[in-house]
């Protein structure tokens, strides 16, 4: 039997209502992320502060310039992970290191409202929306002449690495020069879903440091070049690290040290990431320097050893 005209009309009405609800939900989501993702600018003048100057991007170019942001300098965007924020060590250490040795713009993306402990699932659920918001803001800054793509470097820790990936993947103004992932988060993240996690497609150069692979961090390669310090699973000095938090956090400690000491972390290439994870890499002539001052000749997985406490590398 065929459906009655009334039934068909009701079905069409239901479809229209569903589309309207979906549209409203999307609009609400956009508003929500605009309201709860904050951008803090740090320069040489505000390096000593923990919050810098919070800007109102895509509203007023002068507001950004008044923060001390200099369009002629390189821009470093730092994105934290689960249960962190602008004042957390994962953001303050690299911010301080950058502004100690160089004159750059540092912008910290604070999305702490959207991933508070213990609501990890909420953090995962907000990765895509926060990444889209970061992409929107960076596109606006490029259009306003505040940022140049070839001088833009995004650094993300844990879930923040995936936020960085989403941002880079969705920028409309072009490809970001570089994204660095610091132990990209593993729990509830599908590494095959390249639209929602860090991948080599997200920037001209994607480099990754794995320090708690298999627990809080991903084991799989996520960049053009992936480093596995001490095998990438657990780190020396992180005793009784049952949750993995110590090893997970070591990634941003190593990166911050690399900013201050350009040649401190020399690694050698492995056959693949399995060999790196199992410390079965023979020292070879194919080497790379891990961290901010990245140098390498071939992409792939790399292994190195570090100390159990700071300083972690050789000077």
Backbone bond lengths (Angstrom), bond angles and torsions (degrees), N, CA, C in turn:
res aa  C-N    CA-C-N  psi(-1)  N-CA   C-N-CA  omega(-1)  CA-C   N-CA-C  phi
1 X - - - 1.461 - - 1.516 109.78 -
2 X 1.326 116.58 145.26 1.459 121.00 -179.84 1.514 109.84 -86.91
3 X 1.329 114.20 153.41 1.464 119.16 179.97 1.515 109.90 -70.58
4 X 1.323 116.76 145.53 1.457 121.45 179.06 1.519 109.56 -72.94
5 X 1.328 117.46 155.76 1.470 120.56 177.09 1.524 112.54 -55.20
6 X 1.364 115.81 -35.72 1.464 119.37 -179.32 1.523 110.62 -66.71
7 X 1.350 116.11 -42.11 1.461 120.55 179.23 1.524 110.66 -63.42
8 X 1.336 116.55 -42.94 1.455 121.08 179.36 1.530 110.74 -64.03
9 X 1.328 116.23 -39.44 1.463 119.90 179.35 1.521 110.80 -65.73
10 X 1.334 115.14 -40.96 1.471 119.24 177.66 1.522 111.60 -62.69
11 X 1.333 115.67 -39.24 1.461 120.37 179.31 1.520 110.45 -64.36
12 X 1.349 115.27 -42.74 1.469 118.46 178.87 1.520 111.03 -64.31
13 X 1.333 116.11 -40.48 1.465 121.06 179.27 1.533 110.01 -63.45
14 X 1.334 115.81 -42.58 1.468 119.69 178.87 1.522 110.94 -62.27
15 X 1.334 116.21 -39.74 1.462 120.23 179.38 1.525 111.05 -64.44
16 X 1.332 115.81 -41.99 1.465 119.81 178.69 1.525 110.54 -63.89
17 X 1.337 116.20 -42.50 1.467 120.04 179.81 1.520 111.34 -63.81
18 X 1.335 116.27 -40.26 1.463 120.39 178.12 1.517 110.91 -62.65
19 X 1.337 115.97 -41.70 1.471 119.49 177.70 1.517 110.42 -63.66
20 X 1.336 116.92 -40.19 1.466 120.41 179.52 1.516 111.04 -64.26
21 X 1.341 116.25 -43.20 1.465 120.40 178.54 1.517 110.63 -62.93
22 X 1.354 116.06 -42.97 1.463 120.37 179.40 1.517 110.72 -62.06
23 X 1.341 116.23 -41.56 1.462 120.02 179.70 1.525 110.63 -63.99
24 X 1.341 115.91 -44.06 1.466 120.14 178.96 1.519 111.18 -61.76
25 X 1.336 116.01 -40.76 1.467 120.25 -179.61 1.516 110.00 -63.53
26 X 1.345 116.31 -41.35 1.462 119.83 179.41 1.519 110.86 -65.25
27 X 1.350 116.14 -43.45 1.464 120.06 178.82 1.515 110.56 -62.88
28 X 1.351 115.84 -42.00 1.459 119.45 178.75 1.512 110.63 -63.01
29 X 1.351 116.34 -39.14 1.457 120.52 178.82 1.519 110.52 -62.17
30 X 1.337 117.06 -44.20 1.462 120.71 178.74 1.518 110.19 -59.61
31 X 1.325 117.05 -46.85 1.456 120.89 179.48 1.519 110.55 -61.68
32 X 1.316 115.39 -42.36 1.462 121.29 -176.81 1.527 110.66 -60.09
33 X 1.326 116.75 -45.43 1.456 119.71 -178.16 1.528 111.18 -73.01
34 X 1.318 117.47 -31.37 1.463 119.13 174.91 1.522 110.38 -64.95
35 X 1.318 116.12 -37.22 1.462 120.45 -176.85 1.520 112.78 -76.03
36 X 1.336 116.99 -26.45 1.462 119.68 -170.00 1.535 114.35 -116.84
37 X 1.304 117.40 8.21 1.468 120.78 173.46 1.522 107.21 -113.72
38 X 1.327 116.10 118.11 1.466 121.08 -175.46 1.532 110.56 -112.10
39 X 1.313 115.24 152.00 1.457 121.86 -176.11 1.528 109.43 -123.49
40 X 1.336 115.89 119.78 1.469 122.00 -176.76 1.529 109.22 -113.18
41 X 1.314 116.40 123.90 1.464 121.78 -179.61 1.529 109.90 -99.02
42 X 1.317 114.82 134.14 1.467 121.87 175.43 1.528 108.69 -123.31
43 X 1.318 115.57 136.93 1.460 122.07 175.20 1.527 107.97 -131.88
44 X 1.308 115.97 -178.27 1.470 119.39 177.10 1.534 111.20 -53.51
45 X 1.335 116.35 -37.50 1.466 120.31 -176.46 1.518 113.40 -72.56
46 X 1.344 116.61 -24.83 1.468 119.26 -177.65 1.531 112.05 -116.25
47 X 1.324 116.20 14.58 1.467 120.49 -177.51 1.517 112.61 -59.78
48 X 1.326 117.37 -29.60 1.462 121.04 -176.01 1.526 112.37 -77.80
49 X 1.320 118.31 -9.58 1.458 121.34 -177.92 1.531 110.19 -92.24
50 X 1.324 116.55 162.55 1.462 119.92 179.69 1.525 112.51 -96.92
51 X 1.337 117.28 -13.59 1.467 119.31 -178.88 1.520 113.58 -122.44
52 X 1.343 117.64 -5.87 1.447 119.67 178.05 1.518 111.50 56.90
53 X 1.339 115.45 -138.58 1.464 121.52 177.55 1.522 108.15 -120.95
54 X 1.319 117.00 119.74 1.465 119.73 179.05 1.519 108.65 -79.85
55 X 1.325 115.93 124.41 1.461 120.70 -176.46 1.525 110.47 -101.58
56 X 1.319 115.27 164.51 1.453 122.61 175.26 1.527 108.02 -113.21
57 X 1.319 117.05 78.42 1.458 119.64 -175.25 1.517 112.36 -66.45
58 X 1.323 115.76 159.23 1.469 128.47 -177.29 1.528 112.66 55.30
59 X 1.315 115.48 20.26 1.452 120.32 173.16 1.520 111.31 -117.40
60 X 1.325 115.78 -42.44 1.460 119.71 -172.53 1.523 109.57 -154.66
61 X 1.313 116.66 111.23 1.462 121.27 179.95 1.521 110.92 -59.77
62 X 1.324 115.99 -39.04 1.459 119.17 -178.23 1.520 111.27 -63.49
63 X 1.327 116.31 -33.32 1.459 120.63 177.49 1.516 111.14 -60.07
64 X 1.332 116.15 -39.50 1.464 120.58 178.44 1.531 109.97 -68.80
65 X 1.317 116.96 -44.59 1.463 120.51 -179.91 1.520 111.51 -63.63
66 X 1.326 116.78 -35.12 1.467 120.47 -179.88 1.530 112.21 -66.38
67 X 1.330 117.38 -17.64 1.460 120.91 178.07 1.525 112.06 -76.23
68 X 1.346 116.23 -8.21 1.454 121.14 -175.88 1.510 112.67 98.80
69 X 1.326 116.98 -2.15 1.466 122.60 179.35 1.533 109.19 -59.52
70 X 1.343 115.34 130.04 1.463 120.81 -176.51 1.530 109.67 -115.82
71 X 1.329 118.39 111.89 1.465 121.49 -178.37 1.525 114.09 -61.70
72 X 1.328 117.70 -16.57 1.462 120.95 -178.22 1.535 112.70 -85.97
73 X 1.327 116.85 -3.43 1.460 120.46 -177.68 1.533 111.30 -104.96
74 X 1.334 115.65 162.39 1.459 120.57 171.05 1.533 108.89 -64.25
75 X 1.319 115.95 149.80 1.469 120.73 179.16 1.522 110.17 -119.27
76 X 1.330 115.69 127.56 1.454 123.29 177.15 1.526 108.11 -110.60
77 X 1.323 116.62 120.43 1.459 121.51 178.79 1.531 108.11 -106.34
78 X 1.323 117.08 121.69 1.464 122.53 -178.35 1.527 109.41 -108.68
79 X 1.354 116.11 131.86 1.465 120.79 -178.36 1.522 109.00 -128.05
80 X 1.323 116.56 122.44 1.463 121.52 -176.16 1.520 111.53 -82.33
81 X 1.334 114.85 173.01 1.454 121.49 179.48 1.513 112.59 -107.28
82 X 1.321 114.99 -154.99 1.456 122.14 -173.84 1.521 112.88 -60.19
83 X 1.314 116.22 134.06 1.470 127.16 173.96 1.529 113.61 62.21
84 X 1.340 117.13 14.15 1.466 121.29 176.38 1.522 110.27 -103.67
85 X 1.340 116.23 -177.45 1.456 121.99 178.91 1.508 109.89 -163.97
86 X 1.313 116.71 -170.32 1.456 121.12 -175.56 1.523 112.36 -60.59
87 X 1.331 117.97 -32.38 1.463 120.68 -176.56 1.518 113.44 -89.75
88 X 1.316 118.46 -0.56 1.465 121.10 -177.76 1.526 110.72 -71.92
89 X 1.318 115.34 157.01 1.457 121.68 -179.05 1.526 111.77 -58.20
90 X 1.319 116.43 -36.60 1.468 120.74 -178.28 1.518 112.52 -60.57
91 X 1.335 117.20 -23.95 1.466 121.93 177.66 1.523 111.97 -99.97
92 X 1.319 116.55 -38.58 1.458 119.93 -175.11 1.530 112.56 -70.65
93 X 1.337 117.17 -38.29 1.472 119.13 -178.78 1.529 112.67 -62.07
94 X 1.330 119.59 -52.66 1.467 118.04 178.06 1.522 113.05 -66.86
95 X 1.337 117.25 -34.84 1.471 119.71 176.67 1.518 110.64 -59.65
96 X 1.325 116.32 -48.58 1.466 120.49 179.87 1.525 111.59 -62.67
97 X 1.326 116.24 -41.16 1.469 119.91 -179.38 1.519 110.99 -63.68
98 X 1.315 116.87 -46.65 1.476 120.41 179.45 1.522 111.47 -56.79
99 X 1.328 116.30 -48.45 1.461 119.75 -173.60 1.521 112.88 -80.82
100 X 1.327 116.41 -7.57 1.466 120.16 172.99 1.521 111.15 -78.61
101 X 1.322 116.14 -38.28 1.469 119.74 -171.73 1.523 114.39 -111.14
102 X 1.328 118.47 -8.20 1.463 118.86 -176.73 1.518 111.24 -149.61
103 X 1.310 114.70 160.60 1.464 121.61 177.45 1.523 107.33 -102.14
104 X 1.321 116.53 97.36 1.463 122.71 -177.19 1.528 109.15 -137.14
105 X 1.325 115.18 165.27 1.462 120.50 167.53 1.524 107.45 -88.55
106 X 1.325 116.91 128.06 1.461 120.67 172.71 1.524 107.14 -113.91
107 X 1.323 116.20 125.55 1.464 120.38 178.01 1.525 108.66 -123.29
108 X 1.323 116.16 118.71 1.464 121.52 178.90 1.524 108.88 -96.69
109 X 1.325 115.26 127.88 1.465 121.47 175.08 1.525 107.73 -91.22
110 X 1.321 116.22 115.72 1.464 121.12 -178.80 1.537 108.83 -104.62
111 X 1.324 115.72 110.16 1.471 120.31 176.64 1.526 110.28 -120.68
112 X 1.331 114.83 34.30 1.464 121.09 -176.41 1.523 112.91 -63.62
113 X 1.335 118.25 -27.15 1.459 120.19 177.84 1.525 111.67 -62.73
114 X 1.316 116.04 -24.86 1.466 121.14 -171.70 1.519 113.68 -100.93
115 X 1.328 118.22 -1.71 1.476 119.45 178.29 1.531 112.09 -145.95
116 X 1.318 116.61 52.94 1.473 118.93 -179.24 1.524 111.56 -76.41
117 X 1.331 116.19 147.65 1.467 120.29 173.15 1.528 108.76 -66.62
118 X 1.322 118.30 143.13 1.468 128.37 2.15 1.529 113.08 -96.85
119 X 1.327 117.93 22.67 1.470 122.06 -170.75 1.525 111.81 -86.66
120 X 1.339 115.55 64.39 1.471 119.91 -179.29 1.526 111.86 -60.87
121 X 1.327 116.50 -38.44 1.461 120.28 -179.48 1.528 110.90 -60.16
122 X 1.328 116.79 -36.04 1.462 120.29 176.92 1.524 110.49 -65.40
123 X 1.327 116.10 -39.89 1.456 119.74 177.55 1.517 112.06 -60.89
124 X 1.343 115.93 -45.78 1.465 120.59 178.17 1.523 110.13 -60.41
125 X 1.329 115.83 -43.06 1.453 120.57 -178.32 1.516 113.60 -65.70
126 X 1.323 117.42 -21.95 1.459 121.17 -178.76 1.523 113.77 -97.44
127 X 1.318 118.35 -4.09 1.465 121.14 -177.58 1.521 111.37 -55.53
128 X 1.323 117.09 -48.58 1.461 119.55 -175.95 1.529 111.48 -66.51
129 X 1.330 117.04 -44.91 1.459 119.87 -179.33 1.516 112.85 -63.79
130 X 1.327 116.53 -40.31 1.476 120.20 178.47 1.525 109.64 -67.45
131 X 1.331 116.77 -41.71 1.458 119.78 177.89 1.517 112.01 -60.59
132 X 1.321 116.94 -40.31 1.467 120.78 178.10 1.525 110.69 -64.76
133 X 1.329 116.57 -38.71 1.464 120.10 178.47 1.534 110.56 -65.53
134 X 1.332 116.77 -42.16 1.466 120.13 177.79 1.533 109.95 -62.50
135 X 1.326 117.15 -42.16 1.462 121.26 178.27 1.527 110.44 -60.64
136 X 1.325 116.60 -43.40 1.467 121.51 179.69 1.522 111.51 -60.46
137 X 1.330 115.80 -45.82 1.465 120.38 -178.91 1.532 111.07 -66.33
138 X 1.329 117.10 -43.96 1.464 119.95 -179.82 1.527 111.28 -66.39
139 X 1.322 117.52 -37.97 1.468 120.30 175.24 1.521 110.48 -60.42
140 X 1.331 116.49 -42.35 1.467 120.51 178.05 1.531 110.84 -63.37
141 X 1.322 116.41 -41.53 1.463 119.95 -179.41 1.534 111.04 -66.45
142 X 1.326 116.62 -35.60 1.465 120.12 175.90 1.528 109.42 -65.61
143 X 1.335 117.11 -46.25 1.467 121.64 -179.05 1.523 111.96 -61.81
144 X 1.338 116.69 -32.81 1.462 121.02 -179.49 1.530 112.77 -85.23
145 X 1.318 116.86 -0.84 1.456 119.90 179.84 1.510 113.90 78.38
146 X 1.322 116.99 17.07 1.461 120.67 -179.61 1.527 112.12 -85.28
147 X 1.319 116.32 -28.85 1.464 122.11 -175.86 1.522 109.32 -134.52
148 X 1.332 115.45 140.32 1.462 121.22 173.47 1.528 108.28 -107.75
149 X 1.322 116.04 132.40 1.466 120.46 -175.61 1.519 112.40 -57.82
150 X 1.337 116.86 -37.23 1.462 118.87 -177.34 1.526 112.36 -77.44
151 X 1.336 116.74 -0.28 1.460 120.83 176.87 1.533 110.77 -124.06
152 X 1.336 114.81 24.52 1.460 121.12 -177.30 1.528 110.21 -113.15
153 X 1.311 116.04 125.86 1.467 123.59 -178.59 1.520 107.88 -130.10
154 X 1.341 116.82 120.52 1.461 122.42 178.51 1.521 108.85 -105.26
155 X 1.329 116.20 131.20 1.461 121.96 -179.69 1.527 107.78 -122.19
156 X 1.336 117.35 120.61 1.452 120.40 -178.92 1.511 111.84 -125.30
157 X 1.330 116.03 137.91 1.467 121.58 178.28 1.519 109.98 -107.90
158 X 1.351 117.04 135.29 1.454 123.26 174.85 1.531 110.72 58.68
159 X 1.334 118.92 -123.89 1.460 120.21 175.88 1.517 111.27 -61.06
160 X 1.329 116.72 -26.86 1.458 120.78 178.36 1.516 112.77 -63.70
161 X 1.344 117.06 -26.94 1.462 119.90 176.36 1.522 110.24 -65.09
162 X 1.329 116.64 -37.93 1.464 120.30 178.95 1.531 110.96 -73.97
163 X 1.333 117.18 -35.57 1.461 120.29 173.28 1.528 109.39 -58.55
164 X 1.331 116.22 -43.65 1.468 120.96 178.32 1.524 110.52 -60.49
165 X 1.346 115.83 -41.75 1.451 119.81 179.27 1.520 112.31 -63.08
166 X 1.321 116.64 -45.01 1.465 120.71 178.59 1.529 109.96 -61.62
167 X 1.327 116.62 -42.83 1.464 120.30 179.22 1.519 111.16 -60.89
168 X 1.320 116.65 -49.93 1.457 119.98 -179.66 1.513 112.56 -62.13
169 X 1.326 115.97 -39.69 1.467 121.71 -177.66 1.519 112.15 -65.67
170 X 1.349 116.83 -29.45 1.459 120.85 -172.27 1.521 115.13 -107.94
171 X 1.324 118.09 5.77 1.456 119.19 177.38 1.519 110.36 -68.90
172 X 1.328 115.72 134.51 1.459 121.70 -176.98 1.528 112.64 -91.23
173 X 1.328 116.86 -18.00 1.467 120.63 -175.26 1.519 112.99 -83.47
174 X 1.330 117.46 -9.69 1.460 120.72 -179.81 1.517 111.04 139.09
175 X 1.320 115.09 -172.77 1.467 120.31 -176.50 1.523 111.23 -90.96
176 X 1.316 114.75 134.00 1.458 122.02 174.91 1.531 109.00 -64.08
177 X 1.325 116.30 144.93 1.463 119.50 -179.80 1.524 111.81 -62.67
178 X 1.344 116.44 -44.21 1.464 118.42 -173.53 1.512 111.86 -155.60
179 X 1.319 115.52 141.51 1.464 123.12 169.07 1.523 107.95 -126.07
180 X 1.325 116.32 131.94 1.460 121.81 174.47 1.520 108.89 -112.49
181 X 1.323 116.27 123.81 1.457 121.33 177.54 1.516 110.53 -101.38
182 X 1.323 116.41 124.43 1.461 121.87 -179.93 1.525 108.68 -103.94
183 X 1.324 115.74 101.29 1.461 124.31 -177.49 1.532 111.08 46.56
184 X 1.334 116.70 65.85 1.472 120.15 179.85 1.524 111.78 -51.07
185 X 1.323 115.81 135.68 1.464 121.62 -173.64 1.531 111.75 -61.67
186 X 1.351 115.36 143.48 1.459 121.44 178.41 1.528 114.25 -102.17
187 X 1.373 119.82 -47.16 1.463 119.16 -172.42 1.532 113.43 -56.00
188 X 1.329 115.71 127.05 1.462 124.41 176.24 1.530 113.60 65.61
189 X 1.324 117.37 16.45 1.460 121.83 176.97 1.523 108.98 -108.96
190 X 1.316 116.43 128.19 1.458 121.43 177.80 1.524 109.06 -94.01
191 X 1.330 118.34 108.61 1.470 120.02 -176.42 1.529 113.84 -65.74
192 X 1.334 116.63 -14.12 1.462 119.91 178.72 1.528 112.18 -85.63
193 X 1.331 116.23 -12.05 1.463 120.79 179.31 1.526 108.43 -89.59
194 X 1.329 115.51 84.63 1.467 119.54 -171.92 1.521 112.26 -69.16
195 X 1.352 117.99 -12.06 1.459 120.22 177.31 1.521 112.07 -79.38
196 X 1.333 117.49 -13.75 1.465 120.35 -174.45 1.523 113.68 -127.50
197 X 1.324 117.45 8.62 1.460 118.91 177.76 1.531 109.49 -148.72
198 X 1.302 115.41 167.66 1.463 121.58 -176.40 1.525 110.66 -67.60
199 X 1.334 116.06 135.27 1.464 121.40 177.42 1.525 108.87 -148.83
200 X 1.337 117.82 165.37 1.468 120.36 -179.03 1.524 113.49 -63.18
201 X 1.334 117.55 -15.98 1.469 120.81 -178.32 1.524 113.03 -79.26
202 X 1.321 118.07 -4.80 1.460 120.48 -169.40 1.526 114.51 -86.43
203 X 1.325 118.39 -11.34 1.473 121.39 179.81 1.521 108.56 -159.39
204 X 1.322 115.33 168.35 1.462 119.58 176.08 1.525 110.50 -59.39
205 X 1.332 115.85 -36.62 1.461 122.16 177.85 1.515 108.77 -137.54
206 X 1.327 115.95 126.85 1.468 121.37 175.10 1.525 107.80 -123.25
207 X 1.332 116.24 119.14 1.467 121.31 176.42 1.525 108.85 -120.79
208 X 1.331 115.50 145.85 1.457 121.14 -171.61 1.521 110.43 -134.83
209 X 1.337 115.89 141.10 1.461 122.71 174.49 1.527 107.92 -116.84
210 X 1.334 116.35 117.19 1.475 122.31 -179.56 1.530 109.34 -101.19
211 X 1.328 117.15 124.48 1.465 119.69 179.94 1.525 114.07 -128.05
212 X 1.335 118.03 -11.49 1.468 120.86 177.48 1.524 109.46 -141.23
213 X 1.326 114.40 45.00 1.464 121.17 -175.37 1.520 111.79 -60.36
214 X 1.328 115.41 130.74 1.455 120.77 177.91 1.509 114.14 97.39
215 X 1.318 117.91 -16.09 1.464 121.14 178.27 1.529 108.65 -114.24
216 X 1.313 117.96 -89.24 1.458 120.45 177.12 1.528 112.07 -87.72
217 X 1.333 116.68 -20.59 1.455 121.10 -179.08 1.521 112.68 -113.29
218 X 1.322 115.73 159.71 1.460 120.96 -179.10 1.523 112.01 -75.88
219 X 1.329 115.54 146.81 1.458 121.37 173.90 1.518 111.74 -86.64
220 X 1.323 116.17 -34.01 1.465 120.82 -173.38 1.525 111.08 -69.00
221 X 1.319 115.98 152.95 1.454 120.07 174.68 1.525 108.85 -68.58
222 X 1.329 115.39 139.48 1.463 120.86 -176.92 1.524 112.18 -123.72
223 X 1.337 116.71 -3.25 1.452 119.57 -175.24 1.513 113.07 -135.09
224 X 1.320 115.18 -172.49 1.458 120.10 172.66 1.524 110.11 -71.63
225 X 1.331 114.52 -32.58 1.462 120.42 178.22 1.522 108.33 -139.89
226 X 1.335 115.78 126.80 1.464 122.35 -176.76 1.519 109.68 -120.91
227 X 1.324 116.05 129.94 1.462 122.09 179.93 1.527 109.96 -105.51
228 X 1.336 115.72 137.83 1.462 122.44 179.17 1.524 108.93 -123.75
229 X 1.354 117.60 79.47 1.469 119.99 178.63 1.525 111.07 -59.53
230 X 1.312 116.63 129.86 1.471 122.09 177.49 1.534 112.16 55.55
231 X 1.312 116.58 29.84 1.455 121.68 -178.41 1.518 114.19 91.66
232 X 1.326 116.54 -9.10 1.457 120.60 172.30 1.517 116.70 78.61
233 X 1.358 119.05 -4.78 1.465 120.58 -176.20 1.530 112.01 -94.45
234 X 1.321 116.25 -52.32 1.466 121.41 178.78 1.517 108.12 -138.08
235 X 1.321 115.60 153.00 1.449 119.81 -172.73 1.531 112.37 -112.17
236 X 1.334 117.69 143.26 1.465 120.80 178.50 1.522 110.94 -59.93
237 X 1.313 115.48 139.32 1.458 120.70 -177.63 1.517 113.05 93.34
238 X 1.341 116.81 -13.57 1.471 120.78 178.00 1.526 109.07 -94.60
239 X 1.317 116.36 71.32 1.460 121.85 -177.86 1.529 110.83 -78.15
240 X 1.325 116.42 146.08 1.471 122.01 -179.61 1.526 111.60 52.50
241 X 1.311 114.86 38.97 1.470 121.18 -176.83 1.527 109.36 -87.57
242 X 1.327 115.89 66.31 1.467 120.60 -172.30 1.525 112.28 -64.64
243 X 1.313 117.43 -35.29 1.460 120.13 -178.80 1.522 112.15 -84.66
244 X 1.330 116.92 -19.42 1.451 120.63 -176.36 1.513 113.77 88.81
245 X 1.327 117.74 -0.74 1.468 121.06 -174.34 1.529 112.78 -61.04
246 X 1.334 116.79 -40.07 1.462 120.36 -178.90 1.527 110.52 -64.09
247 X 1.327 116.81 -49.71 1.462 120.55 -179.69 1.525 111.09 -65.90
248 X 1.329 116.58 -38.23 1.467 121.40 178.80 1.530 110.01 -60.72
249 X 1.326 115.93 -42.89 1.460 120.05 -179.60 1.516 113.88 -73.94
250 X 1.324 117.24 -18.06 1.462 120.00 -179.09 1.535 111.17 -61.97
251 X 1.323 117.16 -26.43 1.470 119.87 -178.59 1.523 111.56 -59.50
252 X 1.331 117.71 -44.44 1.469 118.32 -179.41 1.532 111.54 -75.72
253 X 1.338 117.15 -25.25 1.466 119.17 174.76 1.529 110.58 -67.83
254 X 1.322 116.07 -43.99 1.468 120.19 178.32 1.518 110.62 -63.46
255 X 1.327 116.12 -42.32 1.465 119.05 -178.49 1.522 111.00 -65.15
256 X 1.336 117.27 -43.80 1.463 120.42 179.37 1.523 110.80 -60.65
257 X 1.342 117.02 -40.48 1.461 119.95 178.01 1.523 111.38 -64.94
258 X 1.324 116.19 -35.42 1.474 119.63 -179.12 1.520 112.04 -66.69
259 X 1.326 117.21 -27.03 1.472 120.35 177.54 1.524 109.55 -65.66
260 X 1.320 115.89 -40.72 1.467 121.65 -177.21 1.521 112.45 -78.69
261 X 1.344 116.56 -29.41 1.465 120.82 -174.65 1.533 109.28 -129.69
262 X 1.329 117.57 93.45 1.468 122.70 -169.34 1.525 116.09 -58.15
263 X 1.320 119.13 -30.07 1.467 120.04 -173.69 1.527 112.92 -113.87
264 X 1.305 117.01 22.21 1.466 120.00 -170.82 1.525 114.19 -78.02
265 X 1.330 118.63 -22.72 1.466 120.84 -174.32 1.526 111.37 -121.95
266 X 1.313 116.30 91.30 1.461 121.55 177.03 1.521 109.55 -96.38
267 X 1.332 116.10 127.99 1.467 121.63 -178.22 1.519 109.71 -121.46
268 X 1.344 115.89 160.24 1.454 118.63 175.95 1.518 110.23 -121.60
269 X 1.325 114.62 151.37 1.459 120.67 -173.06 1.522 112.56 -72.44
270 X 1.350 114.91 142.15 1.457 122.19 176.56 1.528 109.22 -107.81
271 X 1.314 115.46 165.70 1.459 119.87 178.74 1.528 110.53 -63.11
272 X 1.339 116.16 -39.01 1.461 121.49 177.63 1.524 108.52 -163.87
273 X 1.333 116.64 -178.74 1.462 118.45 -176.94 1.528 112.07 -70.66
274 X 1.357 118.17 -26.26 1.467 120.26 175.52 1.521 110.43 -60.60
275 X 1.332 115.94 -44.30 1.465 120.15 178.86 1.524 110.58 -63.70
276 X 1.323 116.82 -38.71 1.465 120.32 179.11 1.522 110.87 -65.85
277 X 1.340 116.52 -43.96 1.457 121.31 -179.58 1.524 112.39 -63.46
278 X 1.336 116.42 -31.11 1.464 121.03 -177.80 1.536 112.74 -102.01
279 X 1.323 115.56 12.61 1.469 122.49 176.01 1.532 111.66 56.51
280 X 1.312 116.22 38.17 1.467 121.08 -179.77 1.523 109.65 -112.03
281 X 1.307 114.27 57.45 1.461 120.87 -179.23 1.524 108.53 -122.09
282 X 1.287 115.81 121.96 1.459 119.91 176.85 1.522 109.41 -82.58
283 X 1.327 116.01 140.17 1.454 118.97 177.10 1.521 109.10 -59.91
284 X 1.313 114.87 133.05 1.460 119.77 -176.45 1.516 109.68 -134.75
285 X 1.309 114.73 175.45 1.462 120.44 179.17 1.523 111.65 -78.02
286 X 1.344 116.49 -11.42 1.465 120.34 178.31 1.525 108.34 -89.57
287 X 1.312 116.30 103.30 1.456 121.61 -176.56 1.522 110.96 -121.36
288 X 1.305 114.20 168.05 1.466 121.43 177.33 1.515 108.36 -149.92
289 X 1.318 116.07 155.92 1.459 121.79 175.77 1.509 108.71 -104.77
290 X 1.322 116.80 121.38 1.461 122.52 -176.81 1.519 111.64 -83.72
291 X 1.317 116.72 143.09 1.451 121.04 171.25 1.506 113.75 112.07
292 X 1.323 115.20 -158.57 1.462 122.04 -176.10 1.520 112.54 -54.20
293 X 1.324 116.56 -45.10 1.466 120.85 -176.31 1.525 109.74 -94.26
294 X 1.302 114.92 53.67 1.458 122.76 -175.83 1.525 111.94 -58.24
295 X 1.327 115.78 130.71 1.463 121.60 169.65 1.523 107.85 -135.09
296 X 1.317 116.93 138.63 1.467 120.43 176.95 1.523 108.91 -164.54
297 X 1.318 114.91 156.93 1.461 120.34 178.23 1.516 112.36 -109.86
298 X 1.341 116.94 -24.69 1.457 121.17 -179.60 1.525 110.18 -134.78
299 X 1.339 117.41 138.99 1.469 119.56 175.05 1.524 110.92 -70.62
300 X 1.335 116.49 168.46 1.449 119.65 178.04 1.508 113.10 136.23
301 X 1.333 115.74 -163.54 1.465 123.21 -179.87 1.520 109.53 -100.38
302 X 1.346 116.04 137.25 1.464 121.56 -176.38 1.524 110.41 -129.89
303 X 1.330 114.84 148.56 1.465 122.19 -178.81 1.524 109.92 -121.50
304 X 1.328 116.46 144.88 1.458 121.85 173.23 1.513 108.87 -153.62
305 X 1.309 115.74 166.32 1.464 121.23 177.59 1.520 109.12 -117.00
306 X 1.332 115.87 145.10 1.459 121.01 179.75 1.520 109.23 -129.88
307 X 1.318 115.32 169.05 1.464 121.33 176.70 1.528 109.97 -78.26
308 X 1.321 115.83 170.18 1.464 120.69 -177.36 1.519 113.23 -86.61
309 X 1.333 116.71 -10.63 1.461 120.28 178.52 1.527 108.91 -149.21
310 X 1.305 115.62 166.98 1.468 120.82 -178.84 1.534 110.88 -70.86
311 X 1.329 117.36 136.17 1.469 128.84 -1.68 1.534 111.46 -72.58
312 X 1.332 114.85 136.17 1.454 120.66 -174.29 1.525 113.01 -83.84
313 X 1.330 117.04 -24.38 1.455 120.67 -177.08 1.502 112.05 -118.55
314 X 1.333 114.70 178.23 1.458 120.63 177.55 1.512 109.08 -86.97
315 X 1.314 116.62 142.25 1.468 121.06 -179.64 1.521 111.08 -83.54
